[in-house]
Amino acid sequence: MGQKDLSEKILADYNDVFADIVNVLVLEGRQRIDPDDLTAAAVHSQYKADDGVLHEQERDVSKYWKKQKIHMALFGIENQTDIEKNMPFRVIGYDGAAYRRQLLQKRKPVPVITLVLYFGTEKRWNEPCSVKELLDIPEDLDKYVSDYSMHVFDIAWLTEEQLAMFESDFGIVANFFVQKRKNEDYVPDDKRMIQHVDEVLKLLSVMTGDNRYASILSFEKEGVMTMCDVAERLEQRGIRCGIEQGIEQGIEQGIEQGIEQGIEQGIEQGIERGVQIGKMHLYRLVAGGKLEVLDAALELGLTEEEFINDMRKAGYGTETGKEGQDK
């Protein structure tokens, strides 16, 4: 099973959250299901495919609803971040396995109801929600083909009235996705107390693909009780990351700049050294009587007097040069 399903299941598996989801989305806010009336049901089932091999399928969360020890219904929850065209086939597979399991247990079958919770924020669920919609059925056979529908809830498109009905952490989660759909730069500002902090942050991290939420659990979980606290931790973490990144970039830029300056300085020093070597060569030629002072001075763009002064400062006398000029 993928990481997404595991993280989602952790939150929805709490009875208070599960009951809240069913009470609001199925029973339209009527508090008929009490968390204490829920018991975990099997999520694993097997089926034999055409290859004769047993395959295993697993739904996300499944619970029996009991009243006075009498089973009333079996609810299943499937979480989706992406739109899946063939989802109705998956749901009928899960539900069929649940009915078959009840028969094998020799108990009176109860209704099986599956809720598909879709957390996408870019667009609503736009794929078929029934088996018949996925089939090309000849007109004369249509009335003989049994249909099977699934129930999809677009969490990011819940109304304000629906959001107000939630009493568990799922209301905080649902509000987050509604606001995220309206504004992708939404900064969490929900002041309600979070009961299951770890599970909410893990779910948000996986469902949004933003690992910052999960990182709060590792470094800054203490004191996190609301989404406002979460936003504050994200901001503080962002500032620290910004400072660290700024320092790192500053060091890198400093190194690069130092290298550039070093190259420039090296070139300048090289040129200066080259000029100095050239001058010394001219000085030796003049001192050895092999070059006239005037020619050497013109080579450097100097007057004869300036050249002679520079030559003397460098430790070369001009007597030989003069003698060379007099000959």
C-alpha positions, 0 to 999 in steps of 0.5 A: 500500500502506498504512503498516501493511503497509510497516512490518510488511514491513520486519521480516518481510523480514529472513531471520532473522525470516522463518525464525524465524516459519516454524520456530516457527509451521509447524514447531513449533520445529524449526529446519529453515529456515536464514535463508541458505536463503531468497531473496526472491520476487515479491510483485506479481501481476496479474489481469484483472477482469470489466471487462477491466482489469488489476489489481495485487495485492500480498502482504506478504512472500514467500520461496522456501525452497531446500535445495542450490539446489533449491526446496522451498516458497514461503512468504508472510506476511500481517499483520493488525491487524483481522479481515477476513471475506473474507481466504480469498479474498485468500489464494487470490488470492495463492497462485493467482498464485504457482502461475501465476508458477511455471508461467510460469517453467517450473520445477517447481512447489513448494507455496505456504504462506501464514501470516496473522499476526493481531496483535489483542489484544481478541479472537481471529480469529473469521471463516471460515478457508476459502472454503467457509465463506463460500459458501452452497452447495446440498447437492447441489453441495457435493462438487463445490465445491473448498475452500481454507483459510488458516492464521491465527495469533493472535499475542497468544494464543501460549503461553509454550512457543511464545514460548520457541521464537523466536530472532529479534526476532519473539519480542520482538514476539510477547511484547509482544502477548501481555502487552498482551492480558493487561494493556493497561497493560503496560510493556515489560520484555523484557531480550532484545537487539533485533537490528533496533531501528528495524524493531521500534519502527516495527512496534510504533508502527504496530500499536499506534497509539502514535507514542511508539515511532517517536518514540524513533527520532527523539530517543532511539534511542542506547543502546536495545538492549532493551524495558527501554530502550524503557520507560525512554525512554517514561518519560523522555519522559512525564516531560518531556512532563508537565513541559512540559505542567505549565509550559504549563498553569501559564502558561495558568492564570496568565494566566486567573487574572491576567485574573480578578484584573484584572477583579475588581480593575477592578471594585473600583477602579471601585466605589471610583472611583464612590464617590469621585466621588459624595463629591466631588459631595456635597462640591461641593453642600454647599460651594455651599450646595445641600445640608445637611451632615446630608443629605449625611452621611446619604447616606454613612452618616456623622455630620456631624462625620465628613462635615465632616472628610472634606470638609476632607481633600478640600480643600473648606471647609464655610463655604459649606455652613454659611452655606447651612444658616444661611440 
